[in-house]
Amino acid sequence: MKLTAEGYFITANSELRNLAKEWLKTTAEGCSVVAVLIATVAFAAAYTVPGGPNQSTGVPVLLYLGTLSNVVESKPLIPTFHEISHM
């Protein structure tokens, strides 16, 4: 029985293909872990009040400076600006 070029390639490189599958699987798992960590930090940063809360009252430290209210009011608009920038 004579092998075609494709058949010979598959038989000759089957071990290499299996090694490549394992490498890709472990690399994808590692990238997923890093992506989850980055998403967690980004989520925490997006919903943390700038300046932090006052430890005794719990009121945001920068609440009465005026800049915090601008940040809080503009957060709902961020997805809108993101969609507009992709048009």
Secondary structure as GFF3:
##gff-version 3
##sequence-region A 1 87
A	DSSP	alpha_helix	5	12	.	.	.	ID=ss1
A	DSSP	alpha_helix	14	46	.	.	.	ID=ss2
A	DSSP	three_ten_helix	63	65	.	.	.	ID=ss3
A	DSSP	alpha_helix	67	74	.	.	.	ID=ss4
A	DSSP	three_ten_helix	75	77	.	.	.	ID=ss5
A	DSSP	alpha_helix	78	85	.	.	.	ID=ss6
###
